[in-house]
Amino acid sequence: MLKFTVLVENEISSPLLKNEHALSLYIEVNGLRILLDAGCSSSFMENANSLGIDLKELDYLFLSHGHYDHGNGFVKLLKENETYKVISSANIFKQYYSNSNGKLHYIGLNSKLATFRDRFISIAPLIKDIDEDSGIDVKQVGCDKKLDDNNDCLEIKGYIEITKDIIFVPNPKDFKGQDIGKKNGLFVLKNEEAIKAKSLSDVNTSQITDDMLDYDDFSHEGSLIIKDDNSLIVFNSCSHYGVVNIINHIKSLDIFKEYPIKAYVGGLHLKGMDVETNEYIHSECEIKELAKYFTENKIKVYTGHCTGDRAYEILGSQMAKDNLYRLETGIQFNI
């Protein structure tokens, strides 16, 4: 059985704990202690102490993607624990921005974390070239990455086996991801020189040119997959690439084809507004279809953070109570 504790999230289950717009999960499985994400401050460490969880005895650490509310808390943890290394997708240290009310604001990692760059083990994604007319993958290229021997990892293309039951899978790099980035108003810095004379926080999105920014394709995001009782538990902290896209990519890999997914844990990124229409990106009908997808595939969902109250209520109206659980700081779940 797998057990996980929410070390920090937007909401709290007790006034004795701290909350923030962030996510950090402590996972226990097969005698191993795993940290997925570290929130945006040291609050997850303070909460762990209050909950009696020792973060000095971790076996594996993962960062789901390169946004501040998941990675900045690693600054203090890595400073205090000099042997720790963090497994992540490639490109987490690029500069990421969000469009808010026509202005850009920085949502990437704290520059202080870059001083620990040598403590991160990055796994490159599959690169998928898509035939735009047919939507068919015409090429897949996996990039190799040799991991530090101390992490006991096996070198695999497109994913990495930490143990036979713990696998990290970066999202693929493709046009589909960029389309999602465009709709959500999420960017990655392309050319620092092109906008060096300006403060990005003062740049109106209408002033953005092709040589400044690219739409984020979310290939810096990845899923932690844990095999349990001949099924899979998927942890993806924000699901920017889209839940169904993420699951389809995981199931396309030979290593996972024979295993059903029994649980999905993390934010579902369903509360965003379309930057052009100022309407919800995900309609009520679309969220109901997602609930149907979870139900038909017998997937239990543990979610919060970037899912949003509206989407959670819609999901709750369509799913059985024992198939949908809300993440809150301090709550422990057994799967």
N, C-alpha and C positions, 0 to 999 in steps of 0.2 A: 504493500500500500504506500502511496505517495502522500506526503503531508506538506502543506506550504502555509506560511504566515505572511500576512501583508505588513511589511515594516513601515511603509509610508504610502499614503494615497490622499486624494482630495478630501475625503471624509474621515472622521474618526469614530471609533466605537467606544472610546473612553476619554473624558476630559484630562486624564493623566498623560495622554499621548499627544504628539504633535502631528499636525497634518499640513500638507502643502500640495499645490498642483504638481503632482509628481507620482512616480511609482517605484517601488522597490519590494521584491519578494524574496523570502528565505525559504528554500526548498530542501526537504529531507527525503531521500529515497535510497534504499539499499545500503544504508549506513553512511551515505555520502551527504555532505552539507554544501549546498549551492546557493550563491547569491546571484539573482538576476536583477540588474539595475540598482542604482544607488540614490534615486531621487535627485533633487537639485541643491541639497545642502547636507549637513551632518545630522539632520533630524532622524533619518533612518537608523543611525548608530545610537542615538539617544533612546529611540523607541525600542531598539533591540535590547539595550541594557535594561530598560524598564520591564521588558517581557522575558528576561532571563535567557536571552539568546547570545551566545558567545561568538562574535564575528572574528575572533582571532584564530579560530580553528576551522576555517573554510577550506573545502577541497577544490572547488572550482568557482570562478567568477565570470559572469557574462554581462556584456552591455548590448542591449537590443538594437540601439541605433544612436545616431550622433546628435541628439537633441539635449538641451540643458536639463530638462526636467527628469531625465533618466540617467545622465552621466556625471553631472557636476559633483555629486556627493562622493564620487570616487577619489577626489583630490585628497581629502583628509584620510580616507581609509588606506590609500596606497602610501601616503606619507608615514602612517603609523605602522604599516605592515610591509616591510621592504621586500619580502619574498613573493608577495602576491602578484599574479599576472592576470590580465583580463582578456577573455576571448570575445571577439566581435567580428562583424562584417568589415570589409575594407571601406575606406573613405569616411570613417566616422569623424575625422578631424578636418574635413572640409567645412566651409562656412555656409551655414544654412539660414535662410530668412523666410519670414512669413509676411503676407500682405494683410494689414489690418487697417480698415477704413482708408484705403488708398495710400497708406504709408508702409514702408518696410520696417520690420524690427527683427533683430537678431535672435535666433532660437537655437543656435549651435552650441557647442561645448565651450566651457570656460577656458580661456587661453592658458590658465595655470595647469589644466589637465594635460596639455600638450607637452609639458616638461616631463611627463611620465610616458611619453610615446613609446619608449623602448620596453615598457611593461605591458603593452598591448599586443596580442597575437591576432592579426587580421586575416580573415578568410575571404578570398575573392569570390564574387558571384559568378554564376553562369551568365554568359552574354548571349542573349537571344536576338537574332536579327529576324524581324517579322516582315513577311510579304504583306504590304499594306492593303492590297486588293483582296487577298484570300484570308488574311489573318493567320496564316500557317507559319509555324517556325521553320525557317529555311536553314538555320545554322545554329548550333550550340557549341560554345567554346568554354571549357573549364580551365581555370587558372590554378596552378599548383602553389602550395605554400608549405614549406617545411617548418614544422612546429618544434618548439623547445622540448628536448627529451624529458625534462622534468614534468611536463604535462601529460606524458603517456598518451599522446594523441596519434592517431593514424592519419596518414596523408591521403585525402580523397578529393576528387574533382567535384566541385559544386556543393559539397557539404563536408563536414568533418566529424568523424567518430571520436568522441572523447573517451567513452567506453563503449561496449557493445550495446548498451541501453541508453546512452546519452549522446545525442547528435545535434550539431548546430548547423542550420541551413540558412544561408543568406537568401534574401529575395533575388530573383533574377534581374538582370539589367536589360530593360526592353522599352519599347515605345509605349506600352500599356501603362507603365509606371509614370512616364512623363505626362501622359494624358491626365492621370489622376492628380499629379502635381499642379498642372495648369488649372484644373477645375477648383482645387483647394487653395490656389494662390501661394504655393510653397516653392521656394527657389533655392538654388545652390550657386554660390559665387563662381563665376566663370573666368573673369579677368579683373584682377584687383587694380591694375593700372588704368583701366578704362573709367573707373569711378574714384580714383585715388583723391581727386581734388574735392570730392564731395563727402559729406557724412551720409552713409547709407540710411540712417534714421530720418534724414531730411529729404530723401529722394521720393518723389511721388511716383507711384507705379506706372503712370502714364509716360514718365521720362525714361523708363527702362528700355535699353536697346539690346539687340542680340549679342553684342560683344560684352555686355555686363554680366548677365545672369542666364542660367539655364533653369528650366523647370526641374524640380527634384524628381528623380525616378525611383527613389526609395530603395536603391540597391545597397544602401548603407544599413538597411534594416534586416534583421534576421530572426528566425524562430529557433527556440530551444525545444527540441523534441525528446521526450522521455518515453521509452518503451516500458509498459507495465501490464502484466497479465495478457500478453499477446495482443495488445492494443496500444494506441499512441495517445499521449497527452501533449498538446501543442501549447507552448507559451510564446505569445507574440504581444509585446507590451502595448503597441499602439495600432497595429494592423493598417498602417497607411496604405499599403499596396492593395488592400481589400481582402476581407476574410476569405471569400470564395477563391480569389486568385491565389492567395497564400496556400490554402489547402490543396488546390489543383496542382500547384507547383510541387508541393511536398509529395503528393500521390503520384506525380509523374516520374519520381526518382525510384529506380528499381528496388532500392533498399527498403522502401516503405509500401510497395504496392500490395502486399498481402495482409497489411495490418489496417484494421478499422481505427478511426479516430474516436475516442470515447469522451474526450474533454478538450475544451479550448479555453485558455486562460489569458486575460489581458484586455486592454482597451480596444474598442472596435472602431474608433474614429468616425462616429456617426452624427456628430453635432455641428459639423462645419457648414458654413454658408458659402454659396457660390459667389465668387468675387464679381461676376458680371451681372447676375440677376438679383443678388442679395436674398435669394431664397435658399431653403435648406437643400443641401446637395443630395441628401438621401430622403426621398419622399416616404410618407407613411406606408404606401403600398410596397416600396422597396424593402423597408425594414420588416414588414410582415412576411415578405418572401424570404428574407434571411431567417426569420424565426421558423418558417416552414422548412427551410433547408436544414437547420439544426435539428428540428424534430424528426424529419424523415430519415436523417442520417444518424439518429440516436446519439447526438453530441451534447453533453452537458456543458453549460457556459458559465464561466466565472468572470464577471466583467465590471468595469467601472472606469475611472480616470477620464479618458477622452470619449467615452461612449455617449455621455450626456443623459440628463434626466428624461427628456422627451423620448429618446430612442429606447431607454431602458423600460419605460412605461409601456411603449408599444410592444416591445419584445415580451414583456410580462403578460400582456393581454392575450398573447398567442401561444405561449409556452407553459408547460406544466411547472408548478412551483418547485418541484424537485429536480428540474432541469436548468434553472436559471438562478444564479447566486450573485449577490452584489459584493464587490470588493470594498472594504473599509479598513483603515489603519487599525492594526491590532487583532484582526479576526484571523483565525486559523481554520483551514479546510483540510479535510481528508478526502482523497479521491480513490 
